[in-house]
């Protein structure tokens, strides 16, 4: 079986659509986005393989209310792209009515067939998450002030 190479722009468009429309049900198609041995890394996880990547997103849906991604910019060069995004969600047990937003970016590398082989997320867990939590947030803001003096 031979597979046809996909143009980078087509691969990026597929990934953006996948993430912007991600639901618990749509995760069944994650193997059409990621290569079987894809590597994924973010501030909390580092895994290889579609099942492990899928578990990260399943955990996201189990832990948060209404998580969703909005891709704000794309830079495509060869078999790689860099996406900037907003991640909108609500905590389940803390200020559940208040929508939270994390700003971040992803570096993606594609195979010749258009599947993601590397997905690396960059975002500041201290500023974007820890500072929003009750007790820990106060400590993080205090540490930031001390570091800036």
N, C-alpha and C positions, 0 to 999 in steps of 0.2 A: 504494500500500500504506500503510495507516495502522497505527500501533502504539499499543497501549493503555498509558497511563501506569501505572507500578507504584508501589504505596505504598512510602514510604521504608523501612519495617521489612522489607518483602519483599526489597528491593534489598540491604539490609545483611545479611540472613540468607543470601542467595545468595553474597555476597562472603565472609562468614565461613566458610561451608561450603567454598567454593572454596579458600581459603587453608589451612584446617585439614586438608584432604584432598589438597593439592597433591602431585602426583607428576609425573615426566617425561611419563607418558602422558596425564594429565589436562590438561596445558598445551595440548592441541589445542583445548580449549574456552575458551581465554583471550579470544577474540573475543566470547564471550557474556557476559563480565564487563566488559571495557573498550570504550569507544567507539573507533572507528577512529582518531581524532585525540587520544586521551587523553594527558595529560602526566603523567610519572612523575619524581619526584625523591627521592633519598636521599643520604646523605653521600658516595657514590661515583659516582652516576649522575644524569644529567638527560637524559631522552629524550622523544620524542613519537611516538605511533603504536604499534599493537599489535605489529608485528614487533620493534620495538626493545625494548619491554617484555618480550616473550617471551624475547628473547636474554638479558636480565638474569637471568631465572629459570633458563634453560638453563645459564648460567654458574654459578649457585648450585649446581645439581645436579652439574655437572661438577667443581666445586672442593671440595665438602664431602660428607662422609658423612652420610646420613640427615637432611637438613635438614627441619625441620617447624615450623609456627607453631601456637601456642595463643593464641587470643584470650581475654583475661581480663576485659575490660570494653568496653562500648559506650555511646556517647552519641550520640543521633540528634536532629537538629534540622533540620526542613525537608528540603532536598535534600542535606544534609551529614551526615557522621558522623565521630566520632573513636573509633578503636579503640586500646586498649592491648593489647600482646601480648608473648609470650615466643617467642624464636626459638631452638630447640634444634638442635644440630648437633655433629658431630665433625670436627676438622681431618683432612685426609688424611695429612699428613706430620709432624705434630707432636702428640704425645700423642693418637694416634688412638683410644685406648680411652676417653678422658675426654670425657664429654658437656659441651659448652659451652652457656651460655645468655646471650642478649642480650635485654635488656628495651628495648622501644621502643613507639612509637605511630605511628598513621597517620591522616592527615586525608584523607577522601575526599569528593568532590563528585560527585553523580549527575545524569545527564540526566533528562528527563521519562520516558524509557523505561527507566530503571533501570540504565543503563550508567555506569561510572565515567568521568568526564571529567578528573578531577584526583586523583592519588594522591601524597601527600607523606609520606614516612617521616621520623620524628624519633627519633634515638637517638645516644648519645654514643660515637662511634667510638674516642676515646681510652680511655675507661674500659671500655667493653664489648668492645673488640676488641684494640687495640694493647697494652694492659697485659697481655694473655694470651699474647702472643708472646714467644719467647726474647729476645734482645738488646734489641729495641725496648721490651718490657715494663718492663725495668729502668730504661731511660731515662725512660719516661713516668711511672713511679712516683716517680723522683727529681725530675723537673720538677714534679710535683704537690706533693710535700713542700716544695720551694723556694718555690712560689707561695703556699703556705699559711703560711709563716713571717712 
